[in-house]
């Protein structure tokens, strides 16, 4: 009986370890949002709080201070980090973010895309 219990416990611990390693194997994802704000007041007061609540993002950059090496830079760039591409996809396709985007699209033009990072 003790031996069987030990075997089951070992299998469960091993399965959890494999699942944890698999989750760590997925590279991070970065979401880039290029934004042209047409109504700063509405954008700041209505869209930004709704988007932050929906996404719970890790911001790497959010601002207007850009330096262009080639071509015309967007008016505003926001860079988010997510655990992996699946998490980024879940966040930006959620009903909560779709509601936020509906609000935001009244105040700004968006170009939002994700890129898979390099595993560290």
Secondary structure, 3 states (H helix, E strand, C coil): CHHHHHHHHHHHHHHHHHHHHHHHHCCCEEEEEEEEECCHHHHHHHHHHHHHHHHCCEEEEEECCCCCCCCCCCCEEEEEEECCHHHHHHHHCCHHHHHHHHHHCCCEEEEEEEEECCCC
